[in-house]
Amino acid sequence: MTSEAVVQAIENMAQHRHRFEAFCRSLSEEELARPVPAGHWTVKDYIIHLASFDAEINRWIDGVLAGRPDTPSLNPGGTPFDVDAWNEEQVSKRRQWRLDEILAEARQLRASLEAQLRLLEDSHIDAVFHFPGDNKRDPADLPYRLFLNGLARHDPIHVADMIKALPERAQDPELKAWLDDTVVRWYQATMAGPPKR
């Protein structure tokens, strides 16, 4: 039986994705092309990341279901997985796509991820997996339940990044209310500062 925590995460993800897509469609071509400070991605690059990352999360969920907690830290062939390199590759491949194409792929990948998530029971999300770390966070063993909490907020987490390039939108009351979230603030604080590697 699907974990209630998973059902709640899926519902939260759907609400955030609806707001995220509306936000993306409100952006002009000039706004999409703006570089986000303290990094090398543009606003559009963050949209590509959010649209494409569900494919990798699907692979991680396969590992949960198969009882392989090391899946996120390994490529399918068994070599070490580098999440930063994976993200760069996905963004690079899609930079010339139109926004409609990016969001269409996002809808397909999200539907697939939601179906996969519904296979998770409490015993699955109570398990621990090895997060390989990225250029700002050290590797760590994490419970899937905690990971789901962050995954459910992946869209607003990165909209908060995008807003750094869109200061004229930062005071929008609805946007401020959406991003006023403990997990979003924690992530922004954790990811501040120079890369560790």
Steps between C-alpha positions, in 0.01 A plus 500: 500500500634843404647686797286792617819707510550424131142595417549832681830558318334435162219744582752765608706443186191545283408829668853633468530386137178683408637823648842438348364454149288816530805691623713373210238599244490851645868558418616691194780374275724764653421380852557136402846590369616683812796348684432404861757665730768287668483227236514437129141398430233726357138514614412269210775255604331460839171428325675233291648349815162479671341358186762231444602387849195279550660250259791452739274486805307223325824300485555561870148378579575184301786447742273549802256241368782254425662546841816661355576801723818580304309575175527883527878479540559272199442525125311206343837346405628518857733800468463789747206729422573875487173691539657831396637353176165331431313828550741690276456243224119517516495880500750524216301261280182706539621862490366556149158355579199729513333543838195304379723204412669509840170511688349226283788268590460603864136389497591160351783438747289614795217262408749214486654601834162526672409149383832370632464681833160338554678164526679611816380368832600614849768230515662649189511858619620402846813358334823695464685574177842643426491851354823550300526869581538785254715808463348656813399203719704213638401137441261370764271212591144634494160349573275504193229661712721808550595502131131495402443808713755691295396347167143622557639856510751471216312751283480789753856425614628589154248775433670666798825472300337638187363801690859610570517594131152657506513756783200692364286192570637430846242714680198340334279402798388165356853406406635602841233292674579198280872517574451564874570139593739356760648242260546759224681733742716213633602398149587855400717539811667162444581572137635851561871557462763366262503141368685243712637318197 
